[in-house]
Amino acid sequence: MSEFSLALNEDQVQLQKWVHDFAESVIRPAAEEWDEREEFPWPIVEEAAKIGLYGFDFMAQAMLGDPSGLTMPIAIEEMFWGDAGIGLSIMGSGLAAAGIAGNGTPEQVMEWVPQCYGTPEKVALGAFCVSEPDAGSDVSSLRTRAVYDEAKDEWVLNGTKAWITNGGIADVHVVVATVDPELRGRGQASFIVPPGTEGLSQGQKYKKHGIKASHTAEVVLDDVRIPGSCLLGGKDKLDEKLARAREAQKNPEVSSGKQPAMATFEATRPAVGAQAVG
C-alpha cells in the first residue's frame, strides 16, 4: 500500500511555478492600477490567453484531464496571490464554463464552452447568472422566469440578476431561471444567452470596497428570446426532471435530482477555497 502524501507531484510543482511567475511578473505590478481604475483588465487577461493560462484548452485539462482535481485550485491560488481582482477577471469565465459542462449535452459543451474564452487573438468572456436582488444566492427563491413558446421553439426570459461577475460584458451568459414556480428550486433550468441577443443588458455596475478590477454588475433580461436549443441539457431531459420533481412533492422518497445552480456551485467550491488561500 502506497503512503498518502499531500505533497505536489512534479507536474503540479511546475504548474505552480509557471502560474506564480506570471502572477509575480504580470499581475502584481498591474494590480494597483487596475484596482484604482475599477475596470476590467483586458490587457492582463489577453496576456494570460497568450501563454495558455486563459482559454478552453487549459480549462478542459483542469476539469477533465486531471484526476487529482488540483490543477485549477493550484492555478487560482497563485493568481489570487498576485491580485484577487485580476485573478477573478482571469478565472471568472470558468463559472459559466462549469455551468455548461455540468448541465449541457456534449454538443452544447463543445459549442459553447470555447465561446466563453474566445482565442488568444480575440478574448471572450462568460458569465454565470444566478443571484438576484431579492434572493441573493438562495436558488429556491429565484424570480427570473423562463417561458417556453412552443410555436416558435423559443424560450422567453424575464428577470434581473445581481452581483454577476462579467455581467453585461460577457459574450456568453448562462442564466438559471424558473420554469415551474410551484416546484421552486426543483423547477429551474439553465439557459445559454448567445452573444448579441436582444433584451439582455447590463444594469448597474457595483461600486466595491475590494476586488475592484473584476467587473460585477446587474444583468437585466427583458423578453429575451433564445432558441430552444439553448436550454442546457435539452427539453426532454427537463421534462423528465420536472416530472420527477412533481412526483417527489407527493412522495418524499422519490429523488427529484439536483438543482442546476447548486450542481455548479458544488463543482467549483474548491476554486473558492483556493481564492481565499491565495
C-alpha positions as CSV (number, residue, x, y, z in Angstrom):
1,M,0.0,0.0,0.0
2,S,1.4,3.4,-1.0
3,E,1.7,6.1,1.6
4,F,-0.7,9.0,1.5
5,S,1.0,12.3,0.8
6,L,-0.1,15.9,0.5
7,A,3.0,16.8,-1.5
8,L,2.5,18.1,-5.0
9,N,3.9,15.9,-7.8
10,E,6.4,17.2,-10.3
11,D,3.9,18.3,-12.9
12,Q,1.9,20.2,-10.2
13,V,5.0,21.9,-8.9
14,Q,5.8,23.0,-12.4
15,L,2.3,24.3,-12.9
16,Q,2.5,26.2,-9.6
17,K,5.8,27.8,-10.6
18,W,4.5,28.7,-14.0
19,V,1.4,30.5,-12.7
20,H,3.4,32.1,-9.8
21,D,5.9,33.5,-12.2
22,F,3.0,35.1,-14.2
23,A,1.4,36.4,-11.1
24,E,4.7,37.9,-9.9
25,S,5.8,39.4,-13.2
26,V,2.4,40.5,-14.8
27,I,-0.4,40.5,-12.2
28,R,1.2,42.1,-9.1
29,P,2.8,45.0,-11.0
30,A,-0.5,45.9,-12.6
31,A,-2.7,45.3,-9.5
32,E,-2.8,48.8,-8.1
33,E,-3.5,50.5,-11.4
34,W,-6.5,48.3,-12.3
35,D,-7.8,48.4,-8.7
36,E,-7.9,52.2,-8.9
37,R,-9.4,52.3,-12.4
38,E,-12.1,49.8,-11.4
39,E,-12.1,48.5,-14.9
40,F,-11.8,45.0,-16.4
41,P,-8.1,44.4,-17.0
42,W,-8.3,43.4,-20.6
43,P,-4.5,43.6,-21.3
44,I,-3.7,41.2,-18.4
45,V,-6.4,38.7,-19.5
46,E,-5.1,38.9,-23.0
47,E,-1.5,38.1,-21.7
48,A,-2.9,35.2,-19.8
49,A,-4.6,33.9,-23.0
50,K,-1.3,34.2,-25.0
51,I,0.6,31.9,-22.6
52,G,-2.3,29.4,-22.3
53,L,-3.4,30.3,-18.8
54,Y,-6.8,31.6,-20.0
55,G,-8.6,29.5,-22.6
56,F,-10.6,26.4,-23.4
57,D,-7.6,24.1,-23.5
58,F,-6.5,25.0,-20.0
59,M,-10.0,24.7,-18.6
60,A,-10.6,21.3,-20.2
61,Q,-7.3,20.0,-18.9
62,A,-8.0,21.3,-15.4
63,M,-11.6,19.9,-15.3
64,L,-11.3,16.7,-17.3
65,G,-7.6,15.8,-17.7
66,D,-6.5,15.9,-14.1
67,P,-7.8,13.1,-11.9
68,S,-6.4,14.8,-8.8
69,G,-8.6,17.8,-9.3
70,L,-5.8,20.1,-8.2
71,T,-4.9,21.9,-11.4
72,M,-7.4,24.6,-11.1
73,P,-7.0,25.2,-7.3
74,I,-3.2,25.4,-7.7
75,A,-3.5,28.0,-10.5
76,I,-6.2,30.0,-8.8
77,E,-4.2,30.2,-5.5
78,E,-1.2,31.6,-7.3
79,M,-3.2,34.1,-9.4
80,F,-5.0,35.4,-6.3
81,W,-1.7,35.7,-4.6
82,G,-0.9,38.2,-7.4
83,D,-4.2,40.1,-7.0
84,A,-7.8,39.0,-6.2
85,G,-9.4,41.4,-8.7
86,I,-7.2,40.4,-11.6
87,G,-7.3,36.8,-10.6
88,L,-11.1,36.8,-10.7
89,S,-11.1,38.5,-14.0
90,I,-9.0,35.7,-15.4
91,M,-10.9,32.9,-13.8
92,G,-14.4,34.4,-13.8
93,S,-15.4,32.8,-17.1
94,G,-14.8,29.4,-15.6
95,L,-18.0,29.5,-13.6
96,A,-20.0,29.9,-16.8
97,A,-18.0,27.1,-18.4
98,A,-18.6,24.9,-15.4
99,G,-22.3,25.6,-15.6
100,I,-22.4,24.5,-19.3
101,A,-20.1,21.5,-18.7
102,G,-22.2,20.3,-15.8
103,N,-25.7,20.7,-17.3
104,G,-25.3,20.7,-21.1
105,T,-25.2,18.0,-23.7
106,P,-21.9,17.0,-25.2
107,E,-22.8,19.0,-28.3
108,Q,-23.6,22.1,-26.2
109,V,-20.4,21.8,-24.3
110,M,-18.3,21.6,-27.4
111,E,-20.2,24.5,-29.0
112,W,-20.4,27.0,-26.1
113,V,-17.6,26.4,-23.6
114,P,-14.9,27.6,-26.2
115,Q,-17.0,30.7,-26.8
116,C,-16.7,31.6,-23.1
117,Y,-13.0,32.1,-23.7
118,G,-12.5,33.0,-27.4
119,T,-9.0,32.8,-28.7
120,P,-5.6,34.4,-27.8
121,E,-6.2,36.8,-30.7
122,K,-9.8,37.7,-29.6
123,V,-10.5,37.0,-26.0
124,A,-14.1,36.3,-25.0
125,L,-15.9,36.1,-21.6
126,G,-18.5,34.0,-19.9
127,A,-20.9,35.0,-17.1
128,F,-22.9,32.7,-14.7
129,C,-26.1,34.4,-13.7
130,V,-27.8,33.1,-10.6
131,S,-28.1,35.6,-7.8
132,E,-30.9,38.1,-7.7
133,P,-31.7,41.3,-5.8
134,D,-34.4,39.7,-3.7
135,A,-33.0,36.2,-3.4
136,G,-29.2,36.5,-3.2
137,S,-27.9,33.1,-4.0
138,D,-30.9,31.3,-2.4
139,V,-31.7,29.3,-5.5
140,S,-35.1,28.3,-4.2
141,S,-36.3,31.9,-4.3
142,L,-35.3,33.0,-7.8
143,R,-37.9,35.1,-9.6
144,T,-36.3,35.1,-13.1
145,R,-38.8,33.2,-15.3
146,A,-38.3,31.2,-18.5
147,V,-41.5,30.5,-20.5
148,Y,-41.5,28.1,-23.5
149,D,-43.0,29.4,-26.7
150,E,-43.8,26.1,-28.3
151,A,-45.0,27.6,-31.6
152,K,-41.6,29.2,-32.2
153,D,-39.5,26.7,-30.2
154,E,-38.1,29.6,-28.2
155,W,-37.6,30.3,-24.5
156,V,-38.5,33.8,-23.3
157,L,-36.5,35.0,-20.2
158,N,-37.5,37.9,-17.9
159,G,-35.9,39.0,-14.7
160,T,-32.9,40.7,-13.1
161,K,-29.7,39.1,-11.9
162,A,-27.4,40.7,-9.4
163,W,-23.7,40.7,-8.4
164,I,-22.8,38.9,-11.6
165,T,-19.1,38.6,-12.5
166,N,-18.6,39.7,-16.1
167,G,-22.3,40.6,-16.2
168,G,-23.3,42.5,-19.3
169,I,-19.8,42.5,-20.8
170,A,-19.6,38.7,-21.3
171,D,-20.1,37.1,-24.7
172,V,-21.9,34.1,-23.3
173,H,-24.3,34.4,-20.4
174,V,-25.5,31.3,-18.6
175,V,-28.8,32.1,-16.9
176,V,-30.6,30.0,-14.2
177,A,-34.3,30.6,-14.4
178,T,-37.5,29.2,-13.0
179,V,-39.7,27.3,-15.5
180,D,-42.3,25.9,-12.9
181,P,-42.8,28.3,-9.9
182,E,-44.8,25.7,-8.0
183,L,-41.7,23.5,-7.8
184,R,-39.5,26.3,-6.5
185,G,-35.8,25.3,-6.7
186,R,-36.7,22.0,-8.4
187,G,-38.5,23.7,-11.2
188,Q,-35.4,25.5,-12.6
189,A,-33.2,25.2,-15.7
190,S,-30.1,26.7,-17.1
191,F,-30.0,28.6,-20.4
192,I,-27.4,30.0,-22.7
193,V,-28.0,33.5,-23.9
194,P,-25.8,33.8,-27.1
195,P,-23.8,36.9,-27.9
196,G,-25.8,39.9,-29.2
197,T,-29.2,38.6,-28.1
198,E,-31.7,41.4,-27.9
199,G,-33.2,42.2,-24.5
200,L,-30.2,41.4,-22.4
201,S,-28.5,44.4,-21.0
202,Q,-26.2,45.5,-18.2
203,G,-27.9,47.2,-15.2
204,Q,-25.9,49.0,-12.6
205,K,-22.2,48.3,-12.2
206,Y,-21.5,47.9,-8.5
207,K,-19.0,50.0,-6.5
208,K,-17.0,47.7,-4.3
209,H,-14.6,48.1,-1.4
210,G,-12.2,45.5,-2.9
211,I,-11.6,43.2,-5.9
212,K,-12.3,46.2,-8.0
213,A,-10.6,45.1,-11.2
214,S,-13.3,42.4,-11.5
215,H,-16.4,43.6,-13.3
216,T,-19.5,43.0,-11.2
217,A,-22.9,44.2,-12.4
218,E,-26.6,43.5,-12.7
219,V,-27.9,41.7,-15.8
220,V,-31.4,42.7,-17.0
221,L,-33.4,40.2,-19.0
222,D,-36.4,41.9,-20.8
223,D,-38.3,39.5,-23.1
224,V,-35.0,37.8,-24.1
225,R,-35.8,35.2,-26.7
226,I,-33.4,32.3,-27.3
227,P,-33.7,29.2,-29.4
228,G,-35.0,26.0,-27.8
229,S,-31.5,24.6,-28.4
230,C,-30.1,27.0,-25.8
231,L,-31.8,25.1,-22.9
232,L,-28.9,23.3,-21.3
233,G,-29.5,19.5,-21.3
234,G,-32.4,19.7,-23.8
235,K,-36.2,19.8,-23.5
236,D,-36.7,16.0,-23.0
237,K,-34.3,16.0,-20.0
238,L,-36.0,19.0,-18.5
239,D,-39.5,17.4,-18.9
240,E,-38.2,14.2,-17.2
241,K,-36.7,16.3,-14.3
242,L,-39.9,18.3,-13.8
243,A,-42.0,15.1,-13.8
244,R,-39.7,13.6,-11.1
245,A,-39.9,16.8,-9.1
246,R,-43.7,16.7,-9.2
247,E,-43.7,13.1,-8.1
248,A,-41.3,14.0,-5.3
249,Q,-43.8,16.5,-4.0
250,K,-46.2,13.7,-3.5
251,N,-43.7,11.1,-2.4
252,P,-40.6,12.3,-0.5
253,E,-38.8,9.0,-1.2
254,V,-38.6,9.9,-4.9
255,S,-35.4,11.9,-5.8
256,S,-36.0,15.0,-7.9
257,G,-32.4,15.5,-8.8
258,K,-30.0,18.3,-8.2
259,Q,-30.7,22.0,-8.9
260,P,-28.6,23.2,-11.8
261,A,-27.2,26.1,-9.9
262,M,-26.3,24.0,-6.9
263,A,-24.6,21.4,-9.0
264,T,-22.3,24.1,-10.5
265,F,-21.6,25.7,-7.1
266,E,-20.6,22.3,-5.7
267,A,-18.2,21.6,-8.6
268,T,-16.5,24.9,-8.1
269,R,-16.2,25.0,-4.3
270,P,-12.5,24.0,-4.3
271,A,-11.8,27.0,-6.5
272,V,-13.4,29.4,-4.0
273,G,-11.3,27.9,-1.2
274,A,-8.2,28.4,-3.4
275,Q,-9.1,32.0,-3.9
276,A,-9.2,32.6,-0.1
277,V,-5.9,30.8,0.5
278,G,-4.2,32.8,-2.3
